[in-house]
Amino acid sequence: MSSPLELLAELRQSSERRPLETLKLAAPVLNTGAAARAGDDRWLVYEQVFVAAIDDGDMDLAKTVLALLHKQFDGSQRVRRLYGMYNDAAGHPEAAKKLYDEMLAADETNVLASKRLIAQLKAQGHVAEAVGRLVEYVDTHANDFEAWLELAALYLRQHLYPQAAFCLEEVILQQPANHYFHLCYAEINYTMGCLDVALKEYLRVVELSTDNVRGFYGVKLTADRIRELRSRPKKEQPAWIGAAPQPAMLERLAQLATERLVAAYGGAGAAPKRAVEAWLSE
């Protein structure tokens, strides 16, 4: 059976924010002095407890642990970032912002301070300013796919679909095997009317995740929509229609997607199957 220290280490490695579980595991460690026997890892435990206390709203515990970290690492930029988090949680955003600005003035590439400042701006509803900060951040840290995801989400909140699509392209370059990112990219392109790209991405989704219902539904919707566009007069067809699959292939894709959706939703018996087929034909 794993010890509390080992379980806390597993939570840190997974980057999961589970404050109640963290505090429960940490209580015997802190109370019995086991943290001191963990060597240098005890400071990671204290930081983990601090974040969990902030998430849980236990400001007294957070303040106590922060004092221990400050005593051990006076002047540390990482501890200063924790002070910023404490001020944010305690309802002192201006003090936190001042701290983050000072950290960035000393080192404009400080990742921790940049992310905290962006998170603060987002929480306060300053979306445009948060976007500006994130754009500057990804210019310097282009390999941070989570930052690109956050930027895409902020663009989507403002209905800036082309910019969001560009962000997802950067994410997919770094995480090409993650079906969820292809799904997000497909849905953005469907919304923009770029159905040729959307269909390719939906097909990629079901290739990577063979039972993905949203992916198959996207294939069905997109194939049917392209077939409808192909039936229009030439002058009403979009420029990309020539590169799209031919009607026979589109019909086959829609049929295969329908079969998979019926299998997923239809259940046993003919009546549920007919109901799902009727729904998909609407």
GIGILIN-V761318 format. One record per helix or strand of 2 or more residues. SS is the DSSP state (H for helix, E for strand). FROM is the first residue (numbers start at 0). TO is the last residue. If there is no record, write none. Layout:
BEGIN
[[SS/FROM/TO] [SS/FROM/TO]]
END
This chain:
BEGIN
[[H/3/13] [H/18/31] [H/33/37] [H/40/55] [H/58/71] [H/76/88] [H/92/105] [H/110/122] [H/126/139] [H/144/156] [H/160/173] [H/178/191] [H/194/207] [H/212/229] [H/233/235] [H/238/242] [H/246/264] [H/269/280]]
END
